[in-house]
Amino acid sequence: MKVLFFGRPADVLGRSREIALPDDATVGGVRRALAEADPAAALLMESSIRASVDRQITDDRATLTEDSEVAFFSAFSGG
C-alpha cells in the first residue's frame, strides 16, 4: 500500500513509502506500524497529524485495503 506524507511528516519521513497492509488494516494500524518500524515516524502518533484515505479526511478507525492510498499531513492553520 502507498502511504504519502505532507507538511511536517514529509519533512521528516520523505514524500512516500510503500508498506504491507498491517494486520490491523485501519489508519491507526498503519500509524502504529510505521512508528514501530521507524522511530522518526513516532511523530505520526501526535494528535496534530491528520490522515486521509483515498483523498478523504478520516479518523484512525477507517478500514483499508491493499489498494487504499493513505496520507498523513500536518493540521493546517490560518484564515
C-alpha positions as CSV (number, residue, x, y, z in Angstrom):
1,M,0.0,0.0,0.0
2,K,1.2,3.5,-0.7
3,V,1.5,6.0,2.2
4,L,2.0,9.7,1.4
5,F,3.3,12.4,3.7
6,F,2.7,16.1,3.6
7,G,3.9,19.0,5.7
8,R,6.0,18.1,8.8
9,P,5.7,14.4,8.2
10,A,7.2,14.8,4.7
11,D,10.0,16.9,6.1
12,V,10.9,14.1,8.5
13,L,9.9,10.9,6.5
14,G,10.1,11.9,2.9
15,R,7.2,12.1,0.4
16,S,6.0,8.5,0.4
17,R,6.6,4.9,1.4
18,E,5.3,1.6,0.3
19,I,4.3,-0.8,3.1
20,A,2.5,-4.0,3.5
21,L,-1.0,-3.7,4.8
22,P,-0.7,-4.3,8.6
23,D,-2.8,-7.0,10.4
24,D,-4.8,-4.1,11.9
25,A,-6.0,-2.8,8.5
26,T,-7.0,0.6,9.7
27,V,-5.5,4.1,9.6
28,G,-4.5,3.6,13.2
29,G,-2.8,0.3,12.4
30,V,-0.8,2.0,9.7
31,R,0.3,4.8,12.1
32,R,1.4,2.2,14.7
33,A,3.2,0.0,12.1
34,L,5.1,3.0,10.7
35,A,6.0,4.2,14.2
36,E,7.2,0.8,15.3
37,A,9.3,0.3,12.2
38,D,11.0,3.8,12.3
39,P,11.5,5.9,15.4
40,A,11.2,9.1,13.4
41,A,7.7,8.1,12.4
42,A,6.6,8.4,16.0
43,L,5.5,11.9,15.1
44,L,2.6,10.3,13.3
45,M,1.1,9.5,16.7
46,E,0.8,13.2,17.6
47,S,-2.8,14.4,17.6
48,S,-1.9,17.3,15.3
49,I,-1.2,14.8,12.4
50,R,-4.3,14.1,10.4
51,A,-5.0,11.3,7.9
52,S,-6.9,10.8,4.7
53,V,-7.8,7.6,2.8
54,D,-8.3,7.9,-1.0
55,R,-8.2,11.7,-0.6
56,Q,-11.0,11.8,2.0
57,I,-10.1,13.1,5.5
58,T,-10.8,10.4,8.0
59,D,-10.0,9.1,11.5
60,D,-8.0,6.2,12.8
61,R,-10.9,3.7,12.6
62,A,-11.1,3.8,8.8
63,T,-10.5,0.4,7.3
64,L,-8.1,-0.1,4.4
65,T,-7.3,-2.5,1.6
66,E,-4.0,-3.0,-0.3
67,D,-5.3,-0.5,-2.9
68,S,-6.0,2.3,-0.4
69,E,-4.0,5.4,-0.6
70,V,-3.2,6.7,2.9
71,A,-1.8,10.2,3.5
72,F,-0.6,11.8,6.7
73,F,-0.3,15.5,7.0
74,S,0.1,18.4,9.4
75,A,-3.1,20.1,10.6
76,F,-3.3,23.5,8.8
77,S,-4.0,26.8,10.4
78,G,-4.7,30.2,9.1
79,G,-7.6,32.2,7.8
